[in-house]
């Protein structure tokens, strides 16, 4: 739609009737816009704007800027934004600020951008306030002034808190931070782009969206932001939100590493060590891992120690191995603490010192709650030192304690060729571990055995309630003795609230699985009317079955119960 056409349309409508007032035309334009009839909306905005209504002038400018209902024309947009802005319309002032800052339709003029941002900001326009703070922060179009930057940033934050808006699950403050971060990110600030990417990746202040995280990491990374480059490398390496692409992971990781990013240097070293995305090159692996280690990264120090110990990418040097291992161990790296214990115990790279070995084994063993896979070995070795009296006074209970701890984590030490069976208690603990693993995988016999261990306290702390749990798992799979034991525990109230009806249920299951004791006890329950209605006939039947199954007490009870039956009933039950 051209300007000439608008003039003709306006002239025609003036001829058709009396001109409507500006607000009526503006309101009608809004209604047309809501109905997506942009041509009519533009016509109405134009009529109102020509009458000087600033709101209409702002909306008309927006239609020209976006090419909605009219051919896109940035020059016309600027004309109408200026008309509204000069009447004090804050949003038009803000839009003019953006236009002068970006140079869209006008020569780029940061000083003019500041002028218009300030006018809008002083009227409480939150986006203008934030953008003004950014201009002060970077010294764009105005002398750099961090105090003013902070002032306008706080203004924007307060205005945001005072206005209704979309509040995410993480709360208004975080959502506001996301909005402000986006504003700065959209202006090309690499730090803000990386931060916004992290917000999307973690769902902080915004709905979690890995694809958006990748978009913003790319924007920051392409500007040379090292942490964004590293994060992008991790994403490509793991295939999160993008297709798994090790080659891209290497490219971005290397860019970050070359800027001194410590985690990227370590990751790049591991890529060369394992040949992931690059040809395996132990020399380059050692170079990059050393860079990270020298900056204090514990795992890099630990790995560098290992490379010296094995002569991988470096000349084998046990003294250097011990030195780097010590640096990592002092940062609470459990694996390094364990390895340092081994080195002191064997005199590798350090003078042999059993006391030091025990001290480092203990640190590693006590870190059993940390996430590393070697604590069981440290626990075992510590137990072994107690058993031998190496570096510590011999103490078999302590030896048993630590070896049992190792067994619970699946480590027996058998692969090392040492006499690890320190005591019967340790062997039992190891058996419990195997039993528990099988039980948790649904093995019926293991479930029954674990129930028995909890019932008797063999290799575990006695816990009758847990015994019931495991007996039930086995019983539900049809284990006859577990069913019988459950019946007894319900009858006596062991580990469960006493319940005769449930006792009958489980006795019956076991009895039908031909457990003589269950058959006999079921007969007694019928005889006494416990959990079932008293029934002499069924009492006699189940005792007879148990007697036939070899239960000695059932033979005597059968004769007693028989006397309570009439001769005819007895004859019928026998046949």
Wavefront OBJ file of the C-alpha trace (Angstrom):
o trace
v 0.000 0.000 0.000
v 1.535 3.337 -1.030
v 1.291 6.731 0.598
v -0.597 8.071 -2.459
v -3.157 5.308 -2.070
v -3.640 6.226 1.592
v -4.180 9.866 0.656
v -6.746 8.847 -1.960
v -8.488 6.499 0.493
v -8.641 9.209 3.136
v -10.020 11.750 0.639
v -12.664 9.281 -0.504
v -13.814 8.521 3.045
v -13.939 12.234 3.886
v -16.268 12.708 0.958
v -18.451 9.811 2.101
v -19.139 11.223 5.517
v -18.018 13.349 8.344
v -14.492 12.617 9.541
v -14.349 10.564 12.738
v -12.227 11.742 15.639
v -8.673 10.423 15.986
v -9.299 8.111 18.955
v -12.207 6.434 17.194
v -10.058 5.829 14.114
v -7.170 4.582 16.247
v -9.420 2.183 18.168
v -10.867 0.891 14.932
v -7.330 0.339 13.618
v -6.459 -1.692 16.700
v -9.562 -3.835 16.167
v -8.639 -4.438 12.520
v -5.078 -5.360 13.537
v -6.414 -7.856 16.066
v -8.461 -9.430 13.270
v -5.295 -9.560 11.130
v -6.805 -7.147 8.575
v -3.637 -5.076 8.294
v -4.671 -3.010 5.232
v -7.682 -1.548 7.032
v -5.647 -1.173 10.234
v -3.054 0.919 8.377
v -5.783 3.106 6.846
v -7.290 3.827 10.265
v -3.899 4.458 11.900
v -3.026 6.822 9.077
v -6.192 8.887 9.552
v -5.603 9.163 13.297
v -1.879 9.850 12.859
v -2.596 12.686 10.415
v -4.717 14.246 13.148
v -1.663 14.163 15.442
v -2.518 11.218 17.734
v 0.875 10.010 18.984
v -0.321 6.474 19.712
v -1.475 6.132 16.122
v 1.770 7.652 14.835
v 3.741 5.053 16.802
v 1.607 2.176 15.486
v 1.778 3.434 11.920
v 5.562 3.655 12.216
v 5.588 0.056 13.389
v 3.521 -1.057 10.404
v 5.983 0.656 8.043
v 8.958 -0.843 9.898
v 7.567 -4.377 9.638
v 5.860 -4.112 6.284
v 2.435 -5.006 7.682
v -0.477 -3.793 5.527
v 1.910 -1.516 3.678
v 5.166 -1.833 1.730
v 8.053 -1.876 4.197
v 9.610 1.566 4.324
v 12.100 2.355 7.083
v 12.261 6.002 6.121
v 8.513 6.394 6.648
v 8.818 4.431 9.904
v 11.432 6.901 11.147
v 9.273 9.863 10.113
v 6.312 8.648 12.132
v 8.435 7.493 15.098
v 9.903 11.002 15.208
v 6.450 12.598 15.207
v 5.311 10.426 18.128
v 8.636 10.717 19.974
v 8.595 14.503 19.754
v 5.209 14.398 21.471
v 6.827 12.457 24.308
v 5.622 8.941 23.392
v 8.123 6.715 25.275
v 7.951 3.611 23.083
v 8.636 5.645 19.954
v 11.560 7.301 21.707
v 12.884 3.840 22.604
v 12.445 2.635 19.016
v 14.307 5.664 17.705
v 17.106 4.839 20.122
v 17.315 1.323 18.665
v 17.245 2.655 15.120
v 20.106 5.098 15.721
v 22.095 2.438 17.617
v 21.797 -0.093 14.780
v 21.839 2.301 11.838
v 18.645 0.909 10.296
v 17.324 3.481 7.775
v 19.642 6.175 9.163
v 23.345 6.713 9.640
v 24.500 4.924 12.794
v 24.603 7.540 15.555
v 25.235 6.231 19.083
v 25.003 9.706 20.607
v 21.483 10.122 19.179
v 20.653 6.622 20.406
v 21.619 7.713 23.917
v 19.479 10.859 23.602
v 16.356 8.934 22.707
v 17.006 6.064 25.121
v 17.347 8.621 27.905
v 14.056 10.340 27.019
v 12.210 7.013 27.136
v 14.110 5.819 30.215
v 13.184 8.926 32.160
v 9.544 8.041 31.548
v 10.080 4.590 33.096
v 10.452 2.572 29.878
v 12.215 -0.549 31.179
v 13.875 -1.663 27.923
v 15.147 1.879 27.365
v 16.499 2.002 30.913
v 18.355 -1.236 30.452
v 19.725 -0.234 27.056
v 20.850 3.085 28.485
v 22.710 1.206 31.215
v 24.464 -0.843 28.510
v 25.478 2.316 26.643
v 27.027 3.723 29.823
v 28.671 0.406 30.639
v 30.499 0.241 27.282
v 30.880 3.965 26.668
v 28.793 3.842 23.507
v 27.648 7.332 22.466
v 28.431 8.641 25.947
v 31.427 8.759 28.265
v 31.793 5.415 30.011
v 30.268 5.684 33.470
v 29.813 2.487 35.486
v 27.934 4.346 38.217
v 25.336 5.532 35.703
v 25.285 2.059 34.168
v 24.470 0.579 37.579
v 21.898 3.321 38.235
v 19.926 2.608 35.075
v 20.291 -1.133 35.443
v 18.751 -0.921 38.915
v 15.975 1.288 37.563
v 15.191 -1.319 34.939
v 15.230 -4.091 37.525
v 12.852 -2.176 39.785
v 10.488 -1.344 36.927
v 10.442 -5.005 35.976
v 9.611 -6.054 39.530
v 6.795 -3.497 39.657
v 5.217 -4.571 36.375
v 3.089 -7.663 35.706
v 4.636 -10.077 33.278
v 5.538 -13.644 32.559
v 6.928 -15.217 35.706
v 8.663 -18.537 35.327
v 8.853 -21.335 37.867
v 12.208 -20.158 39.143
v 10.718 -16.861 40.311
v 10.374 -13.266 39.253
v 13.960 -12.291 39.999
v 15.437 -15.020 37.805
v 12.913 -14.393 35.031
v 13.776 -10.699 35.131
v 17.475 -11.550 34.902
v 16.734 -13.685 31.864
v 14.886 -10.807 30.205
v 17.667 -8.323 30.903
v 20.260 -10.868 29.830
v 18.406 -11.397 26.549
v 18.345 -7.644 25.900
v 22.101 -7.424 26.221
v 22.610 -10.670 24.301
v 20.546 -9.349 21.403
v 22.822 -6.325 21.303
v 25.745 -8.656 20.648
v 27.300 -8.867 24.116
v 29.166 -12.204 24.089
v 29.135 -12.597 27.869
v 25.371 -12.112 27.946
v 24.943 -14.529 25.035
v 26.888 -17.211 26.905
v 24.891 -16.536 30.067
v 21.601 -16.719 28.176
v 22.708 -20.015 26.623
v 23.409 -21.379 30.098
v 19.965 -20.240 31.243
v 18.350 -22.113 28.367
v 20.504 -25.172 29.002
v 19.549 -25.274 32.690
v 16.007 -23.871 32.501
v 16.843 -20.891 34.727
v 14.343 -18.063 34.254
v 13.286 -19.528 30.909
v 11.778 -22.783 29.741
v 14.619 -25.254 29.262
v 15.478 -25.452 25.571
v 18.737 -27.094 24.477
v 18.252 -25.929 20.894
v 18.095 -22.300 22.024
v 21.126 -22.912 24.239
v 23.054 -24.089 21.173
v 21.965 -21.004 19.199
v 23.231 -18.602 21.854
v 26.404 -20.567 22.577
v 27.165 -20.325 18.852
v 26.647 -16.562 18.849
v 29.000 -16.108 21.811
v 31.511 -18.670 20.560
v 31.746 -17.034 17.161
v 32.717 -13.819 18.946
v 35.568 -15.669 20.639
v 33.993 -16.275 24.045
v 36.158 -19.099 25.425
v 33.657 -20.616 27.847
v 30.948 -20.634 25.170
v 33.382 -22.354 22.811
v 34.102 -24.972 25.470
v 30.399 -25.480 26.181
v 29.697 -25.811 22.481
v 32.432 -28.414 22.247
v 30.828 -30.367 25.096
v 27.415 -30.185 23.427
v 28.750 -31.459 20.083
v 30.710 -34.166 21.870
v 27.638 -35.383 23.755
v 25.127 -34.759 20.960
v 22.866 -32.575 23.127
v 20.458 -30.572 20.992
v 22.632 -31.221 17.944
v 23.800 -34.287 16.060
v 26.794 -35.890 17.763
v 29.818 -34.458 15.981
v 33.223 -35.206 17.489
v 35.023 -33.229 14.792
v 33.060 -30.085 15.734
v 33.659 -30.857 19.407
v 37.411 -30.843 18.750
v 37.248 -27.594 16.760
v 35.417 -25.654 19.457
v 37.327 -27.227 22.319
v 40.603 -26.315 20.631
v 39.492 -22.694 20.105
v 38.751 -22.416 23.829
v 41.939 -24.248 24.825
v 44.072 -21.917 22.723
v 42.598 -19.036 24.743
v 43.737 -20.682 27.964
v 40.417 -22.213 29.052
v 41.571 -24.808 31.580
v 38.727 -27.331 31.229
v 39.014 -27.114 27.443
v 42.754 -27.755 27.629
v 42.163 -30.851 29.738
v 39.338 -32.080 27.477
v 41.462 -31.558 24.366
v 44.263 -33.505 26.017
v 41.889 -36.406 26.675
v 40.738 -36.288 23.035
v 44.340 -36.692 21.860
v 44.973 -39.368 24.504
v 42.032 -41.510 23.364
v 41.971 -40.543 19.685
v 38.472 -39.024 19.824
v 37.942 -36.795 16.767
v 41.707 -36.538 16.228
v 44.475 -39.053 15.549
v 45.766 -40.439 18.845
v 48.851 -38.480 19.864
v 50.163 -39.020 23.371
v 52.684 -36.178 23.035
v 49.945 -33.636 22.290
v 47.794 -35.213 24.974
v 50.530 -34.670 27.553
v 51.078 -31.093 26.351
v 47.452 -30.047 26.776
v 46.928 -31.971 30.006
v 50.066 -30.351 31.430
v 48.668 -26.877 30.636
v 45.555 -27.664 32.632
v 47.537 -29.306 35.418
v 49.801 -26.285 35.796
v 46.690 -24.150 36.263
v 45.633 -26.334 39.181
v 42.993 -28.648 37.680
v 43.065 -31.685 39.978
v 42.026 -34.332 37.456
v 44.588 -33.027 34.965
v 47.260 -33.281 37.660
v 46.168 -36.840 38.421
v 46.225 -37.845 34.745
v 49.612 -36.194 34.169
v 50.958 -38.180 37.101
v 49.649 -41.342 35.465
v 51.304 -40.431 32.167
v 54.659 -39.985 33.914
v 54.183 -43.295 35.730
v 53.542 -45.140 32.461
v 55.756 -43.095 30.162
v 52.840 -42.041 27.955
v 53.725 -38.972 25.879
v 56.533 -38.159 28.311
v 59.679 -39.880 29.518
v 58.777 -42.246 32.343
v 59.625 -40.561 35.624
v 58.207 -41.920 38.888
v 59.390 -38.884 40.853
v 57.365 -36.615 38.575
v 54.479 -39.068 38.767
v 54.470 -38.872 42.550
v 54.809 -35.072 42.508
v 51.764 -34.561 40.266
v 49.816 -37.207 42.127
v 50.497 -35.334 45.371
v 49.196 -32.066 43.886
v 45.942 -33.763 42.908
v 45.670 -35.637 46.205
v 45.986 -32.400 48.156
v 42.922 -31.188 46.248
v 40.906 -34.163 47.566
v 41.116 -36.198 44.356
v 40.284 -39.669 45.692
v 42.018 -41.625 42.931
v 45.180 -39.597 43.423
v 45.051 -40.217 47.167
v 44.751 -43.954 46.560
v 47.609 -43.986 44.028
v 49.790 -41.969 46.379
v 49.104 -44.588 49.053
v 50.292 -47.288 46.651
v 53.424 -45.289 45.798
v 54.351 -44.849 49.460
v 53.604 -48.504 50.183
v 55.855 -49.684 47.338
v 58.420 -46.883 47.334
v 57.569 -45.723 43.804
v 58.902 -42.220 43.170
v 59.077 -41.602 46.929
v 60.863 -43.222 49.832
v 58.852 -46.196 51.066
v 56.807 -45.124 54.062
v 54.022 -47.364 55.326
v 52.712 -44.714 57.716
v 52.239 -42.288 54.823
v 50.684 -45.087 52.782
v 48.112 -45.724 55.521
v 47.377 -42.003 55.805
v 46.637 -41.666 52.077
v 44.681 -44.924 51.917
v 42.586 -43.663 54.808
v 41.859 -40.338 53.046
v 40.790 -42.175 49.912
v 38.750 -44.718 51.882
v 37.010 -41.985 53.866
v 36.087 -40.309 50.568
v 33.890 -43.301 49.819
v 30.923 -40.987 49.551
v 32.499 -39.072 46.687
v 31.848 -39.991 43.073
v 34.900 -41.986 42.051
v 35.239 -45.675 41.346
v 38.366 -46.603 43.314
v 37.345 -46.078 46.926
v 36.709 -49.803 47.399
v 40.348 -50.552 46.532
v 41.480 -47.948 49.068
v 39.203 -49.483 51.697
v 40.521 -52.935 50.957
v 44.167 -51.845 51.033
v 43.595 -50.034 54.314
v 42.094 -53.218 55.744
v 45.078 -55.178 54.476
v 47.483 -52.748 56.189
v 45.603 -53.220 59.471
v 45.716 -56.999 59.036
v 49.492 -56.983 58.441
v 50.289 -54.213 60.892
v 52.031 -52.211 58.152
v 52.260 -48.508 59.007
v 49.714 -48.969 61.770
v 49.280 -51.199 64.805
v 47.801 -54.546 63.804
v 44.053 -54.487 64.399
v 41.926 -57.336 63.020
v 38.551 -55.747 63.823
v 39.629 -52.674 61.817
v 40.923 -54.946 59.061
v 37.596 -56.741 58.931
v 35.682 -53.455 58.996
v 37.479 -51.940 56.009
v 37.563 -55.144 53.971
v 33.847 -55.590 54.569
v 33.316 -52.022 53.343
v 35.224 -52.906 50.184
v 33.185 -56.098 49.760
v 29.947 -54.136 49.991
v 31.163 -52.126 46.997
v 32.001 -55.260 45.041
v 35.765 -55.389 45.555
v 37.330 -58.605 46.799
v 40.984 -58.053 45.914
v 41.225 -61.508 44.390
v 42.784 -60.175 41.181
v 45.845 -58.927 43.064
v 46.914 -62.393 44.211
v 47.026 -61.545 47.910
v 45.613 -63.686 50.762
v 42.522 -61.517 51.147
v 40.398 -63.822 53.297
v 41.203 -61.987 56.493
v 38.388 -63.570 58.456
v 35.189 -65.520 58.163
v 33.315 -62.251 58.706
v 34.824 -60.792 55.562
v 33.900 -63.866 53.531
v 30.319 -63.589 54.769
v 30.185 -59.888 53.911
v 31.349 -60.637 50.401
v 28.737 -63.375 50.092
v 26.071 -60.906 51.234
v 27.116 -58.518 48.503
v 26.756 -61.183 45.805
v 23.449 -62.301 47.308
v 22.059 -58.754 47.375
v 23.005 -58.063 43.755
v 21.292 -61.248 42.608
v 18.230 -60.547 44.764
v 17.871 -57.053 43.356
v 17.960 -58.560 39.881
v 14.995 -60.790 40.795
v 16.772 -64.064 41.579
v 14.257 -65.983 43.698
v 16.787 -68.029 45.694
v 18.876 -64.941 46.413
v 15.781 -63.117 47.654
v 14.976 -66.015 49.973
v 18.572 -66.216 51.235
v 18.769 -62.473 51.822
v 15.550 -62.670 53.816
v 17.144 -65.393 55.913
v 20.273 -63.315 56.501
v 18.231 -60.368 57.727
v 16.193 -62.702 59.939
v 19.289 -64.191 61.590
v 21.763 -61.301 61.285
v 24.226 -63.394 59.277
v 26.575 -60.976 57.531
v 24.155 -58.074 57.983
v 22.616 -56.168 60.866
v 19.610 -58.183 61.950
v 16.421 -56.573 60.655
v 13.227 -58.660 60.806
v 11.281 -56.074 58.815
v 13.720 -56.389 55.916
v 13.534 -60.145 56.263
v 9.794 -59.930 55.627
v 10.390 -57.704 52.586
v 12.751 -60.182 50.935
v 10.711 -63.254 51.927
v 7.692 -61.598 50.333
v 9.581 -60.947 47.068
v 10.588 -64.607 46.938
v 7.157 -65.802 48.077
v 5.400 -63.832 45.374
v 7.582 -65.637 42.856
v 6.457 -68.982 44.299
v 9.309 -69.850 46.680
v 7.636 -72.391 48.987
v 9.828 -72.005 52.091
v 9.656 -68.212 51.854
v 5.871 -68.545 51.770
v 5.976 -70.806 54.826
v 8.226 -68.346 56.687
v 5.907 -65.468 55.847
v 2.982 -67.427 57.238
v 4.886 -67.991 60.481
v 5.924 -64.308 60.732
v 2.353 -63.098 60.225
v 1.126 -65.622 62.810
v 3.704 -64.548 65.409
v 3.906 -60.849 64.466
v 7.614 -60.920 63.621
v 8.589 -57.977 61.400
v 4.928 -57.304 60.619
v 1.772 -56.604 62.533
v 0.255 -59.919 63.635
v -2.391 -60.948 61.114
v -3.883 -64.467 61.287
v -5.730 -64.118 58.000
v -2.480 -63.290 56.200
v -0.797 -66.159 58.007
v -3.423 -68.489 56.548
v -2.907 -67.011 53.062
v 0.832 -67.691 53.091
v 0.551 -71.080 54.852
v -1.924 -72.143 52.175
v 0.437 -71.085 49.359
v 3.266 -73.068 50.935
v 0.986 -76.017 51.708
v -0.106 -76.195 48.093
v 3.611 -76.235 47.216
v 3.844 -79.400 49.382
v 5.663 -77.951 52.417
v 4.780 -80.359 55.233
v 5.202 -77.776 57.989
v 2.835 -75.395 56.208
v 0.288 -78.179 55.716
v 0.456 -79.048 59.406
v 0.193 -75.406 60.551
v -2.717 -74.796 58.222
v -4.472 -77.725 59.855
v -3.848 -76.169 63.264
v -5.262 -72.826 62.070
v -8.478 -74.569 60.970
v -8.582 -76.515 64.241
v -8.308 -73.326 66.323
v -10.310 -71.065 63.999
v -7.402 -68.615 63.677
v -7.625 -66.495 60.507
v -10.352 -68.809 59.213
v -13.604 -70.218 60.492
v -13.121 -73.233 62.743
v -13.391 -76.351 60.576
v -12.543 -79.780 62.050
v -12.842 -81.440 58.685
v -10.210 -79.217 57.028
v -8.055 -79.432 60.145
v -8.078 -83.211 59.807
v -7.510 -83.060 56.017
v -4.429 -80.826 56.221
v -2.925 -82.770 59.141
v -3.453 -85.998 57.206
v -1.712 -84.500 54.167
v 1.181 -83.329 56.352
v 1.421 -86.768 57.993
v 1.519 -88.441 54.607
v 4.272 -85.917 53.713
v 6.309 -87.186 56.700
v 5.511 -84.594 59.361
v 5.756 -86.510 62.690
v 3.680 -84.111 64.810
v 0.965 -84.220 62.180
v 0.607 -88.002 62.656
v -0.378 -87.563 66.308
v -2.605 -84.553 65.638
v -4.397 -86.417 62.870
v -5.533 -89.085 65.325
v -6.765 -86.460 67.794
v -8.671 -84.572 65.106
v -10.161 -87.791 63.795
v -11.878 -88.409 67.135
v -13.799 -85.150 66.698
v -15.352 -86.390 63.479
v -18.272 -88.745 63.164
v -17.528 -92.170 61.793
v -19.180 -91.345 58.498
v -17.257 -88.050 58.127
v -14.017 -89.847 58.923
v -14.708 -92.515 56.345
v -15.607 -89.965 53.678
v -12.442 -87.910 54.334
v -10.235 -90.988 54.167
v -11.715 -92.018 50.830
l 1 2 3 4 5 6 7 8 9 10 11 12 13 14 15 16 17 18 19 20 21 22 23 24 25 26 27 28 29 30 31 32 33 34 35 36 37 38 39 40 41 42 43 44 45 46 47 48 49 50 51 52 53 54 55 56 57 58 59 60 61 62 63 64 65 66 67 68 69 70 71 72 73 74 75 76 77 78 79 80 81 82 83 84 85 86 87 88 89 90 91 92 93 94 95 96 97 98 99 100 101 102 103 104 105 106 107 108 109 110 111 112 113 114 115 116 117 118 119 120 121 122 123 124 125 126 127 128 129 130 131 132 133 134 135 136 137 138 139 140 141 142 143 144 145 146 147 148 149 150 151 152 153 154 155 156 157 158 159 160 161 162 163 164 165 166 167 168 169 170 171 172 173 174 175 176 177 178 179 180 181 182 183 184 185 186 187 188 189 190 191 192 193 194 195 196 197 198 199 200 201 202 203 204 205 206 207 208 209 210 211 212 213 214 215 216 217 218 219 220 221 222 223 224 225 226 227 228 229 230 231 232 233 234 235 236 237 238 239 240 241 242 243 244 245 246 247 248 249 250 251 252 253 254 255 256 257 258 259 260 261 262 263 264 265 266 267 268 269 270 271 272 273 274 275 276 277 278 279 280 281 282 283 284 285 286 287 288 289 290 291 292 293 294 295 296 297 298 299 300 301 302 303 304 305 306 307 308 309 310 311 312 313 314 315 316 317 318 319 320 321 322 323 324 325 326 327 328 329 330 331 332 333 334 335 336 337 338 339 340 341 342 343 344 345 346 347 348 349 350 351 352 353 354 355 356 357 358 359 360 361 362 363 364 365 366 367 368 369 370 371 372 373 374 375 376 377 378 379 380 381 382 383 384 385 386 387 388 389 390 391 392 393 394 395 396 397 398 399 400 401 402 403 404 405 406 407 408 409 410 411 412 413 414 415 416 417 418 419 420 421 422 423 424 425 426 427 428 429 430 431 432 433 434 435 436 437 438 439 440 441 442 443 444 445 446 447 448 449 450 451 452 453 454 455 456 457 458 459 460 461 462 463 464 465 466 467 468 469 470 471 472 473 474 475 476 477 478 479 480 481 482 483 484 485 486 487 488 489 490 491 492 493 494 495 496 497 498 499 500 501 502 503 504 505 506 507 508 509 510 511 512 513 514 515 516 517 518 519 520 521 522 523 524 525 526 527 528 529 530 531 532 533 534 535 536 537 538 539 540 541 542 543 544 545 546 547 548 549 550 551 552 553 554 555 556 557 558 559 560 561 562 563 564 565 566 567 568 569 570 571 572 573 574 575
